[in-house]
Amino acid sequence: MADTFLRRRVWRKLESLADEQLYQVLDYIEFLEGKYAEEPPEKPDRMQKFAEGIQDKLRARRAAPWALKGVMGALSVVDRAVGTAAKTARGLAEELEKVGRKPGQGSDDDSDDRPTKIVVD
C-alpha cells in the first residue's frame, strides 16, 4: 500500500474502534491476506510471534476484551524491558571491545590471544 493518505485514513478509522471490533478487523485482514496477498507478509520477531500466539489462544477461549488488553499490555512491558536489556548488553559489549584493544590496534587480525583483564570499580 503505497498511498500515504489511504494508510492514514485506515489508521484513523482503526483508532476509533473498540478492541472487540479491532479483532474482527484483524480476522478480516488475515482472511484477505490469505486470499489475495501477492507476497508473503513480513515475519514477526520472536516476541511478537509469542504474543500473537497467546492472543490467539485467549481469543479462541473467548476471553473478555479487557482481559486480552491486560495480558497484551503486560507482554508489551516485558518486550520493552527485554529490548532495553538487549540494547544495554550490546552497548556494554561494544565498550568492552574498545577497552580490550591496545592503543593503535585497529583490527583483530594481528592481536595476540592473551586474555584482557577488566577491572570495574
Steps between C-alpha positions, in 0.01 A plus 500: 500500500695798373229763548590693815159663520327164485724367780416800718130464428499130592704570815259779603203266455672227700572736788128572536406133551474309826729200559225250422446651154876522443519122537227468237699728270813291564311182409383658176848631414646153556230352278576752223872446543463126458283542191663792318850566633752514216800461728533330836449729798795622704592238757459615860789489745496237775329717760232615255437140394477391864257782584286427195483133598380588849254749358359242257462241776320746726271603216423134424394461862283810460686700764352841575653792308613661828688181590668490159595865536653434844702200387624676187590807706708284733673337202576847361676590824702179481586568135625852581702369794659226290574751224661738747707220653616385156595855402691544825681169452600596145631835625693330779649249256613786273658683793675184618631446148642854496660455842653168394687651204847641540550859386572505128365149455248528219399145426494161661719349224832574670386461861655252734277261687578623849194563716413856591445580867209737559471672837171658606507745791 
